[in-house]
């Protein structure tokens, strides 16, 4: 009982700290009184299911109630996700099964570590030089790591490192596309999100100093818009504003085919990249987690959130 109280007190103290930090930030930006901001955050939490972080990110202090009700919060998305559960969701969790199901769209060979003899891995490593390894239980962007054989005394040491990182899938690193490499020299991935077969969002991601950097893609134009942002919401250079994503029309076409094949799963974020031969490669698919990022003000038209799309496309919205 005492430990539970300590845990509760610690969490409450942490929550209060973050709320005060958000209030101070909004006060400095808007000039509004802190007490006014506090009660508006409280009202927004009760009325719209918006957290204090979402209040800051969505800039609720700038918009009226008719637009506030269009935003999809984490709490609302969790309720929607519960209604959308499907037996086919397992395909998004187990990447080995996913790769088998969508083998025709991978455009490369993906090997399972536990099915390779050491000699087979050694030959693969000498032939590839640089490999990408990742976990079959996590999303591509979160788990992947590039291993360069030149950094190891032998393939055996590289294999040992791969296993220590609990990576069980490996493939040759062929993602040195000359166009995407202008954005980042490492792997750049393109995400397209579908809801009931309709494309509702697109983004790009890459890693920089172990941070995941995200950018928004204009679906109609296939170009980058707005700033790049990290996981904490910090802005990065927008020098690629208007930069055209290669093969984007083809990616959209493939996405529609994939969504149709996996129609049982209503909401999917499909992940692609372009290899050094210019081929579109399906990397992964997951439940969509970037809906808050997608509603950052600079990415929206007329400050309208994405909740109306869910209400239009889903029959369960009245329960949300």
C-alpha positions in Angstrom: 0.0 0.0 0.0 2.8 2.4 0.9 4.7 1.6 -2.3 1.5 2.2 -4.3 1.1 5.6 -2.7 4.7 6.5 -3.4 4.3 5.5 -7.1 1.0 7.5 -7.3 2.7 10.6 -5.7 5.7 10.3 -8.0 3.5 10.1 -11.1 1.3 13.0 -9.9 4.3 15.1 -9.2 5.7 14.4 -12.7 2.3 15.2 -14.3 2.1 18.5 -12.4 5.6 19.4 -13.5 4.8 18.8 -17.2 1.5 20.7 -17.0 3.3 23.7 -15.4 6.0 23.5 -18.1 3.4 23.5 -20.9 1.5 26.3 -19.3 4.7 28.4 -19.0 5.5 27.7 -22.7 2.0 28.7 -23.8 2.0 31.8 -21.6 5.3 32.9 -23.1 4.1 32.3 -26.7 0.5 33.7 -26.3 0.8 36.2 -23.4 -2.4 34.6 -21.9 -2.7 34.4 -18.1 -1.5 31.1 -16.7 -4.7 30.6 -14.7 -6.8 31.0 -17.9 -4.6 28.5 -19.7 -4.8 26.0 -16.9 -8.7 26.1 -16.8 -8.8 25.9 -20.6 -6.5 22.8 -20.5 -8.8 21.3 -17.9 -11.9 22.0 -19.9 -10.3 20.6 -23.1 -9.4 17.4 -21.3 -13.0 16.9 -20.1 -14.7 18.1 -23.3 -12.4 16.8 -26.1 -10.2 14.2 -24.4 -7.1 16.3 -25.1 -4.0 16.0 -22.9 -1.9 19.0 -21.9 0.8 18.0 -24.4 -1.8 17.7 -27.2 -3.2 21.1 -26.1 0.2 22.6 -26.7 1.0 20.6 -29.9 -2.4 21.3 -31.5 -2.2 25.0 -30.3 -5.7 24.8 -28.8 -5.1 28.2 -27.3 -5.5 29.7 -30.8 -8.6 27.9 -32.0 -12.3 27.9 -31.3 -14.5 25.0 -30.2 -15.9 24.3 -33.7 -12.4 23.3 -34.8 -11.3 21.8 -31.5 -13.8 19.0 -31.9 -12.1 17.9 -35.2 -8.9 16.8 -33.5 -8.1 13.1 -32.9 -6.5 12.7 -29.5 -4.6 9.7 -28.1 -7.5 8.8 -25.8 -10.0 8.9 -28.7 -7.8 6.9 -30.9 -7.4 4.2 -28.3 -11.1 3.8 -28.1 -11.4 3.7 -31.9 -8.5 1.1 -32.1 -10.4 -1.1 -29.6 -13.4 -1.2 -32.0 -11.2 -1.9 -35.0 -9.4 -5.0 -33.6 -9.1 -7.8 -36.1 -7.6 -11.3 -36.2 -5.5 -10.0 -39.1 -3.8 -7.5 -36.8 -1.3 -10.3 -36.0 0.2 -9.8 -39.5 1.3 -6.3 -38.3 2.9 -7.7 -35.2 4.8 -10.7 -36.6 7.0 -9.4 -39.3 8.1 -12.9 -40.5 4.5 -13.7 -41.3 4.0 -10.3 -42.8 7.0 -10.8 -45.1 5.6 -14.1 -46.3 2.2 -12.7 -46.9 3.5 -9.7 -49.0 6.6 -11.3 -50.5 5.7 -10.0 -54.0 6.1 -6.4 -52.8 9.3 -6.7 -50.8 11.6 -6.4 -53.9 14.6 -7.9 -51.9 15.6 -10.9 -49.9 15.1 -10.9 -46.2 16.7 -13.7 -44.2 15.9 -15.2 -40.8 19.0 -15.5 -38.6 17.9 -18.7 -36.9 17.5 -20.4 -40.3 21.1 -19.6 -41.5 24.1 -21.8 -40.8 27.2 -19.8 -39.8 28.8 -20.5 -43.2 25.7 -19.1 -44.9 25.8 -16.0 -42.8 29.5 -15.6 -43.4 29.1 -15.8 -47.2 26.1 -13.4 -47.0 28.2 -10.9 -44.9 31.2 -11.0 -47.2 29.0 -10.6 -50.2 26.9 -7.7 -48.7 29.6 -5.8 -46.8 26.8 -3.7 -45.2 23.6 -5.3 -43.8 20.4 -4.2 -42.1 19.3 -6.2 -39.2 16.1 -5.7 -37.2 13.6 -7.4 -34.9 10.6 -9.3 -36.2 8.5 -8.1 -33.3 9.0 -4.4 -33.7 8.5 -1.8 -36.4 11.2 -1.3 -39.0 12.1 2.3 -38.1 12.3 1.6 -34.4 14.4 -1.6 -34.5 16.7 -1.5 -37.5 20.4 -1.0 -37.4 23.0 -0.9 -40.2 26.0 -3.2 -39.6 29.2 -2.6 -41.6 31.5 -5.5 -41.9 34.5 -3.2 -42.0 33.8 -2.3 -38.3 34.3 -6.0 -37.2 37.2 -8.4 -37.1 35.1 -11.0 -38.9 31.5 -12.0 -39.7 31.4 -13.9 -36.4 31.8 -10.7 -34.4 29.2 -9.0 -36.5 26.7 -11.9 -36.0 27.4 -11.8 -32.3 26.5 -8.1 -32.1 23.3 -8.7 -34.2 22.2 -11.4 -31.7 23.0 -9.2 -28.7 20.7 -6.6 -30.1 18.0 -9.2 -30.4 17.8 -8.8 -34.2 16.5 -11.8 -36.0 15.9 -10.6 -39.5 18.8 -9.5 -41.8 19.1 -8.2 -45.4 21.6 -6.5 -47.6 21.7 -2.8 -47.3 20.6 -1.6 -50.8 19.0 1.7 -49.8 21.5 4.2 -51.1 19.0 5.9 -53.5 20.7 9.0 -54.9 17.6 11.1 -54.6 16.5 10.2 -51.0 20.2 10.3 -49.9 20.0 14.1 -50.4 17.6 14.2 -47.4 19.7 11.8 -45.3 22.7 9.5 -46.1 21.1 6.8 -44.1 17.9 4.9 -44.9 14.9 7.2 -45.6 11.5 5.6 -45.3 8.1 6.8 -46.7 4.9 6.1 -44.8 1.4 6.0 -46.2 -1.6 5.5 -43.9 -4.8 4.0 -45.1 -8.2 4.1 -43.3 -10.8 1.8 -44.8 -8.9 1.7 -48.1 -8.7 5.5 -48.3 -5.3 7.2 -48.0 -5.4 9.8 -45.2 -1.8 10.7 -44.4 1.8 10.4 -45.6 5.1 11.1 -44.0 8.8 10.3 -44.2 11.2 9.3 -41.5 15.0 8.8 -40.9 17.4 8.4 -38.1 19.9 11.0 -37.1 22.1 10.5 -34.0 19.7 7.8 -32.8 16.8 10.2 -33.0 13.9 9.5 -35.3 13.2 12.6 -37.5 9.8 12.9 -39.2 8.5 15.1 -42.0 5.1 15.4 -43.6 4.3 14.6 -47.3 1.6 16.4 -49.3 -0.4 13.4 -50.6 -1.7 15.3 -53.7 1.6 16.7 -54.7 4.0 14.0 -53.4 6.2 16.7 -51.9 7.6 17.5 -48.5 5.8 20.2 -46.6 6.6 22.0 -43.3 9.5 21.4 -40.9 11.1 18.1 -40.0 10.4 17.3 -36.3 12.0 14.9 -33.8 10.1 12.7 -31.3 10.0 15.6 -28.8 8.4 18.0 -31.3 11.5 20.1 -31.9 11.8 21.6 -35.4 14.6 20.9 -37.8 15.7 22.4 -41.1 13.0 22.9 -43.7 15.4 23.2 -46.6 13.6 20.3 -48.3 10.2 22.2 -48.4 8.6 21.3 -51.7 11.1 18.5 -52.4 9.5 15.8 -54.6 9.5 12.2 -53.3 10.7 9.8 -56.0 8.2 7.2 -57.2 5.5 8.6 -55.0 2.7 7.9 -57.5 3.9 4.3 -57.7 4.0 4.1 -53.9 0.4 5.4 -53.7 -0.7 2.8 -56.3 1.0 -0.1 -54.4 -0.5 1.2 -51.1 -4.0 0.9 -52.5 -3.3 -2.6 -53.7 -2.0 -3.6 -50.2 -4.8 -2.0 -48.4 -7.3 -4.0 -50.5 -5.4 -7.2 -49.8 -5.5 -6.5 -46.1 -9.0 -5.0 -46.0 -9.8 -6.7 -42.7 -7.4 -4.2 -41.0 -9.1 -0.8 -41.2 -6.2 1.4 -40.2 -2.6 0.6 -41.4 0.6 2.7 -41.9 2.5 1.1 -44.8 6.2 1.7 -44.9 8.4 1.9 -48.0 11.8 2.9 -49.3 13.4 3.2 -52.7 16.5 1.0 -53.4 19.6 1.8 -55.4 18.0 0.4 -58.5 15.0 2.7 -58.2 12.6 0.0 -57.1 9.9 0.6 -54.5 10.4 -1.8 -51.6 7.8 -2.6 -49.0 9.6 -2.5 -45.6 6.8 -2.9 -43.0 3.3 -2.1 -41.9 2.0 -1.1 -38.5 -0.9 0.4 -36.6 -0.7 4.2 -37.1 1.0 6.0 -34.2 1.7 9.4 -35.9 -1.8 10.8 -35.8 -0.8 13.5 -33.3 2.2 14.5 -35.5 -0.1 14.6 -38.6 -2.2 17.2 -36.8 0.6 19.7 -36.2 -0.9 23.1 -37.3 1.5 23.6 -40.2 0.4 20.3 -41.8 -3.3 21.0 -41.7 -5.7 22.9 -44.0 -7.7 25.6 -42.2 -6.7 24.1 -38.8 -9.1 21.1 -39.3 -8.0 17.9 -37.5 -8.4 14.4 -38.9 -11.3 13.2 -36.7 -13.9 14.0 -39.4 -12.2 11.5 -41.7 -12.7 8.8 -39.1 -16.3 9.8 -38.6 -16.9 9.7 -42.3 -15.2 6.3 -42.9 -16.0 4.3 -39.8 -19.4 3.1 -38.7 -18.4 3.0 -35.1 -17.7 6.7 -34.6 -20.9 7.4 -32.7 -19.5 5.3 -29.9 -16.4 7.4 -29.6 
